Amino acid sequence: MGKIKQFWREWRTVGITTPSIAGIVIILRFLGLLQSWEWAAFDQYMRLRPAQPQDDRIVIVAIEGADVKYLQQGYIADDVYARLLEKLKARKPRVIGLFGL
């Protein structure tokens, strides 16, 4: 029995402190009081990570105002989109996404 009491005396503060601190942190997170610190830490982590090489598998094709002016129309005709999609499909992509404003 002496060993158990000695063990409890040595670890009593850890047994009380650890759940208390964990409970305080959980309450602070639940209330959203740590969110700005978490965002700042995540932002800093993203800035400090090594630069990633450019992924050649991703291509973004943009049609902008200058393109519309070049076509001398107020819109882009469907056949222009069809030709563009045919050229893209020839590259055998997994996904083609269109986004319009």
MODELLER restraints for C-alpha pairs under 7 A, 6 or more apart:
rsr = mdl.restraints
at = mdl.atoms
rsr.add(forms.Gaussian(group=physical.xy_distance, feature=features.Distance(at['CA:28:A'], at['CA:34:A']), mean=6.29, stdev=0.5))
rsr.add(forms.Gaussian(group=physical.xy_distance, feature=features.Distance(at['CA:68:A'], at['CA:74:A']), mean=6.66, stdev=0.5))
rsr.add(forms.Gaussian(group=physical.xy_distance, feature=features.Distance(at['CA:68:A'], at['CA:75:A']), mean=6.49, stdev=0.5))
rsr.add(forms.Gaussian(group=physical.xy_distance, feature=features.Distance(at['CA:68:A'], at['CA:76:A']), mean=6.59, stdev=0.5))
